[in-house]
């Protein structure tokens, strides 16, 4: 945690060094987010190869792809205990290495059972490292005294795009996914271990009670998670179904439909990278409320769109509106109780669940009614962001006082 500096004649020098340290910590955490996202992008592009290698049909693949979210939801409540026992830096180093190395597992699966097991581990390591890096991101944000969570998640999106680009190239060259993913896993593990050296080594105080090994989320995290649920549902539905919507409802070509998905992902990444400036100027509540209004307008435009261009503009507005919701939900969760990791784990569990059910919920509702009705539901959930934005406005430690120099990186929580 920040402290007030050393009151000596050399206090200015110490303050300067502290400011430099916290800036370097910000870059290190941002790089960790990028590495984490690269694993997801690398995996997603080779799913067709993995499906063929494991010999699974579309239904079995859909079942297997539910296991990452199941693994993450089960494992994330453990992250707080790991960080408490080993310290934030060591916990992140170990959990991130497990996540990057797990990239090699799915392509080795010989059948649907092996694939489900591999993806369960893949999701568990993803979720635990996700909680650890977000907790450190909030810690660095508090030390800087200004918002950085949106740009950190923007770096995750950038990493996913980089991983996707590498996977697309590997697929184009006909590279065996086992070789591709093993090489990527080793490279990303090395980069992750390097970047983890620059993150703060936050440790619990000696008199601080250890959290339970498996901690259920606090009530405050459940309410904040409901806001995150709305944002992630709209994001997942748009990402997975925008191309289908344009092709089936508006009769576009496959190329234009695919371009709409890419445009949506780019909109999300850019909005997150630039979102911190907006948050610093207008605050979390007004930012999410305005974003919810934009996403609601986008959803209405999608539902009523008579032309593909209007629908693509609508999906762009949804991406722009929901981009900062999850970063701000994590930041609000960390401020909501004494254990940031536990609260972040609770919010992350809810958002992972939302991402898990959104694609199937949209498909199920479309089968019963139509895709138009499905995106009417998305529009209503975006409107929920406007109503629920106030819960993200808890007074933060970062804004409750002026920023102060960083404590030495080995400092304990007070």
N, C-alpha and C positions, 0 to 999 in steps of 0.2 A: 504494500500500500504506500501511497505517497506520504511524505512527512514534511515538516516545515523548514527543513534545512538546518545547517549547523551555524549557530550564531557566533561566528568568529570573523576575524578580518578576512579570512579566506573563503567565507561563505559563498561569495559570488562565483569563485572558481568551482566550488563543489556543485553549485546550482547549474552552471554551464555543463559540467560533465554529466550531471543527472539528466538534463534535457537531452543531451546527445545520446545517452544510454536508452532513454525511453523511445526516441525516434528510431534507433537501430532495432529495438525490440518490436516496434510496429512493422518495420520492413521484414523482420524475421517471421513474425506471425502471418503476415500477408503471403510470404513465400510458402509457408506451411499450408495455408488455405489453397494455394495454387496447386501444390503437390497432391493434396487430398482430392481436389476436383479432377486432376489429370487421371487418376485411377478410374473414376467413374466414366470419363469420356473414353478411355482406352478399352474398357470392358464393353460398353454399349455398342461400339461399332463392330465388334466381332461376335455379337450374339447369333447372327445367321450361321457362322462357321461352327460355333459351339453347338447349336441345335442340330446341325447335320452330323457332327462328330459323335454326339451322344445318341443320335438316332431317335429323337423325340418329336412328336407331332406338335401342332399348334396348341392344343389343349394342355398337353403335358408341359410345354414350355411356359404357358401362362401360369400354371400351378407353380413351377419352379421359380419363376420370377417374383412370386410372392414371398419367397423365403428370405431374401435380403432384408425386407422390412420387418419380418417376424424376428429374425436374429437381432436386428438393431433394437427393436422394442424390448426384447428380453434382456439385452446386455447393457443398454444405456444406464439403467439405474445403478449399475455397479461402478460407474466411472468415478463418482465422488469418493468412494472408499479407496480406490486405487490412487487417486491424486493425493488424498490425505496421508496415505501410508508412505508413498515414495516421493512426494513433492511434485509440483506442476510440471517442471521441465522433464524429469525422468519419466513421469507417467506419459506425457505426450510423446516423448522419444520412443518408448516401448510400444505404445498403442498405435502410433503412426506407422512404425516399422511392421507391425503385424498386419495392418491394413494394406500397405503397399505390397508386401510379400503375398498376401492372399489373392492378389490379382492373378497369380499363376494357377490357382486352383480350378476355376470353372472349366477352362479349356482342357484339363486333364480328365474330366468326368467321362466315364465310359457309358453311362446310362442315366436315366432320369433320377434314380435314387442317389447316385453319386453327385449328380448336378444339384439336387436339392440340398444335400449335405454341404457341398462346397459353397453354395450360395448362402446357406445359414451362417457359416463361418465368415464369409465375405461381408454379410450385413452386420454381424455382431462386432467385428473389428472396425467397420466403418462407423457404426453408431458410437462406440466408446471413444474413438479418436475424435469424432465430431464434437462430442461434449467437451473433451479436454481442450481442444483448440478454441472453441467458442468461449469457454471460461477464461482462458488466457487472453482472448481478444477483448473481452469486457474489462479484464484487469488493466490491460494496456490503455484502453479507452479512458478508464478512470484516471490513470496517471497522466495522460495527455490533457485531460480536461475538455475534450471535444469528441464529437461523434466520429467513429471509424468503422463501426460494424457493417454498414452498408457497403463500403469499399472492400472490406475483407471478404464479404460474400460475393462481391463483384470479381475479386481475384479467384474465388472458387469457380465461378462461371467461366472466367478466362482459362483457368486450368482445364476445365471440362472441354472447352473448345479446342485447346491444344492437344489434349488426349484424343479427342475425336479426329482431329486432323491427322495425327500419327496413325491412328487405327484405320482411317480411310486410305491412307497411303499404303499401309501394310496389306490391306484387303485388295487394293488395286494391283499390287505386285504379286498377289497370290501367296503371301507369306503364311506359313503355318502359324495358327494362333498360339500354339504352345510355345513356339520360339519367340514370337512377338511379345507375348505377355510375360514370359520369363525375363526377357531382356528389359522390358519396360519396368517390371517389378524391381529388378536389381538396380536400375538407374534411379528410379523414384525413391527407393529405400536409401540409397546413398545421399541423394539430395535432401531427403527429409531429415536424416541424421545430422547433416551439415547445418541446415536451417534451424533445427531445434537448439543448437548451441547458443543462438542469439535471443531466445525467449526468456522472460523473467523466471527465476527459480523460486516461485512463491511456495512457501511451506506453512503448514498449520502451526500455531503456537503450541508450546508444550502443555499448556493448561486447557487447550481446546479439545472438547470431547470428540472422539472419532465417530464419523457417521456410520450407520448400519451398513453391512456389506451389500444389502439389497434394499434401497430406500425408495419408497413410493413417493411420487411427486407431492409437494405441498399444495394446499387448496388454491393459493394465489397463482401457482403455475397452471392450474387447470383453467382458470378464468383467462389468463393471458394466452394459454394454448388454444382456447376457443377462437381467438382472433387469428392466431397463426393457422388454425385449421381452415378458416375461410380463405385466407390468402393462398395456402398451398393447394387446396382443392381447385381453385380457379387456375392456378399455375399448371398443375398436373393435367387437368382437363384440357386446357388450351394447348399444351405441349404435345399431348398424345393424340388429340382428336382434331386439331385445326386442319391438318392436311385432309383427313377423311371428310370433314365438314365441307371444305371447299370442293372436293372431288364429287361427293355424293349429292350434296344439296344444290350446289351452284354449277356443277358440271365442268370444272376446270381440268386442265391437263395434269398429269401426274407430276410433271416438273414444276409447274406453278404451285401446286398443292404442297410439294416438298419445300419449295422456297418460302412458303408462309411459315412453316415450322422453324426454319433457320432464322428468318427475320424476327420471329417471336423470341428465340433464344438470344439473339443479338440485342434486342431491345431490353431484355432483362439484364444482360451483362452491363450494358452501357448505363442503364438507370441506376444499378447498384454502385457502379464505380463513381458516379457523380452524385449519388444520393446524400452523402454526408454533408455536403455544402447546404443542401436544402434543409436537412435536419437541424444543423447548427443554426440556421437562420430562423426557421419557423417552429422548431420543436417537433418531437415525435408525434404528438397528438394531431396537430394540424397537418403534418405531412401525411400520416396514414389516412386521416379523414379526406384530404384532397385526393390522395391516391385511390381510396375507395370510390370516391365520386367519379374519378376518371375511369376506373375499371368497370363501374356500373354502366356508365355511358358506353364504354366499349362493348360490354356484353349486350346491351340493348341494340347497338349497331350491328353486331353479329347476327342477332336473332332476326332483325328486320332487313338485313342486307339484301338488296336486289341484284347486286353485282359483286364479283370477287374482290374488286378493289376496296369496296366498302367493308367487306368482311375482314380483309387483311388489316385495314385500318382499325377495325374494332379489336382484333386480336392484339394489335400493337398497343392500343390503349389499355387493354387488360394487363399486358406485360409491364407497361410503364407504371400502372397503378398498384400492382401487387409486389413489385420488385423489392421494396424495402421492408415489407411487412415482417418476414421471418427474422432478418437481422435485428430489427427493433424489438420484436417479441423476445428474442434471446437476451438482449440488453435489459429489457424490463424485468425479465425473469430473474436475472442475476441480482437485481436491486431489490427483489421482493422478499428476500429472506436471508438468514445468516449463512446459508450454504449455497453459493452460486452454482456449483456443479450439479447439485441435486435438483435445483429449480430448472436449470437449463435442460437437464435430462428429462424432466417432466414435460416441458414444452416440446422438446425434440421428439419425444415418444408420440405426442399427440399429432405433431406435424408429419412424422413418418407414417402414422396411421392414415392421415388424410391423403398423403401421396399414394398410399397403397390402395385405398378404396375408390379414389376419384376416377381412374380410368374405367374400372369395372362398373361403377355406379352410373357413369355417363353411358356406357354401352348397354347396361341393363335397362335404363330408362328409355334409351333410344329404341330398343327392341319393343318395349311396351307402347311407346308413343311415337316420338320422332326426335331427331337430333336437335331440332328447334326447341322442343320442350326441355331437352337436356341442358341446353345453354341458357334457357330461361332460369333454371335452377342455379347455374353458375352466376348469372346476373344478380339473383337474390342474395347469394352468399357474398358477392362483392359489396352489395348494399349493407350487409352485416358489418363490413369493415368501417363504414361511416358511423354506424351505431356503437360499435365496440371500441373505437379508437381511444376513448378516454382512459381505458384501463392501462394504457402504455405510458401515461403521464406521471407516474410516480416520480417524486423528486429524487434525482440521482446524486450520487456522491460527486460525479464529475461536474455537475452544474451547480451544486450547492455551495461550492467554494471556488476560489480561483485555483488554476492549476499550480501545482508545486513540484519541485524537483523530485525525481524518482529516488526511492530508497535503494540501497544496494541490492543487486539482483538476488542475493541469497536471503533477503529479509523475510521474516515470518509475518503472517497476518497479525495485526494487533488484537 
